[in-house]
Amino acid sequence: MAAGAVFIVIGIASSIYSYVPVDVPLDGTLKPGFTDELSPEMNVGGTASIQIVGSVFDVVIEDPTKQVITSQKDQTNFTYELTASKEGEYRIIVTNTGTEDLAITGHAQTKGSPLAFSGPMLLVITGVIVIGLGLRFRPK
């Protein structure tokens, strides 16, 4: 039965954590001819910062309703500070149209998606089942 209680406690703690924004680095490189899509799930007031340096590239930033916030073509250096005005999944799309790698750096405050909530709930359900089985089969 103690194991069931542990499952429930971990599940509840994990479900609370999945809705708390965490700062995630956006560091990486992008090879020529490739596209990278970053999609932080942000609360209102959450921030993201992105810097792109290198070959020629295109960048588009969209809000959760697919409205374009900024769209730049044929850039070699790009910096943007985003503050979320709506809650939801923002999209940062970078396409390397040049011949050299791009260096992407920055950070975004992101939280778990609604789908991420299912894992902690499965832990809680498993805990209830383990406790139920423990009560059913305990020695009398």
N, C-alpha and C positions, 0 to 999 in steps of 0.2 A: 504494500500500500504506500510505503514511503516513496517508492520509485514513481508511482502515479502522481503523487503530490509534487515531486521534483519536475516531472514533465509539465504539469500545469503551471508551476511558477516560472519555468523557463519560457514556456509559450506566451504567458502574459507579458513578461519582461520584453521578449522579442517583438511582440506586436506593438508595444508602446514605442520601442526604438525604431520600428520601421516608418513611423510618422514624424520622426525628429530629423530635421535637415542636418547633413554632415558636409563638411568641406572636402571636395574631391579634386585631386589634381587632373588637369587636362593636358598632360605632357606626352609628346610623342612625335614621330616623324611620319610623313606621307610621301610615298614614292610617286614619281611622275606618272600621269595617266589615271591615278586612283582618286576616289572620292571617299571622304570620311564624314560620317554623320554623328554628331554628339547630341544627346537628348536628355539634358538634366530635367528632372521633375522638381519644380520650384514652387515655393510658397510666395504669396505677395510680399514684396520687399526683399526677397532673396536676391543675392548678387552672383554674377559670373563675370570673369575677366578672361579675355583671350588675346593672345599675341601670336601672330603668324609671320614668319620671316623665311625668305628663300626665293625659290624660282617663281614664275608667274602662276597666279592662282585666282579662282573665283570664290567668293564667300557669300552665303545667304544666312540671315538669322531670322527665324519665324517665331511668333508667339503661339500659345496653345490653340488658337483659332485659325492658324495657318496664315495670319496676316504677316506680311513681310515687314520686319523692323528695319533691316538694312540689307542692301544687296550691292556688292562691289565686284567689278570684273577687272581682270588683267592687273591685279595688284602684285606688288613684290614685298610690301610691308603693311601689316594691318594690326591695329589695336582697338579693342572695343570693351567698354565697361557696361554691363547689362544689369539693370535693376528690374526685377519682375513686377509688372503692373497687374498681372492676372495669375491665378494659381493654375498650374498644369505643366505639361511637358513642352518645353521650348526646344527648338531644333537649330543647331548650328551646322551648316553643310559647307564643307570645304572641298573644292575640286582642284587638284594640281594639274594645271594645263601646261606647265613648263617642262623643262628637261632635267631639273635637279630636285632633290628631296626638299620638302618643307619642314621647318621646325615649328611645332605647335606647342605653346606653353600657356599656362593659366590655371584657373580653378573655377569651380562652380559649387554652390550650395544645392545639394540634391537630396531627395528623400526616396524611400521605397515606393514602388508603384502599387496600385491597389491589388495587383496580382501577388505581390510579395507578402501580403497579409495572410494568404492561404497557408503558408508554411507554419507560422506560429499557431494558427487555429488548429491545424492537424496535430500539433504537439498537445494542445489543451484537450482535444478529443481523445487522443491516445492516453493521456493521463486519466481521464474519466473512465475509460475502458479498463485500464490496469487496476484502478481502485475498485471498480465493480467486480472484476474477476478475483481480486484479492479478498474482497468481502464474501464473495460466493464460496471460495474454496479455503477459507481459513479454518483451522482446526477448532472443533467445538469442545 
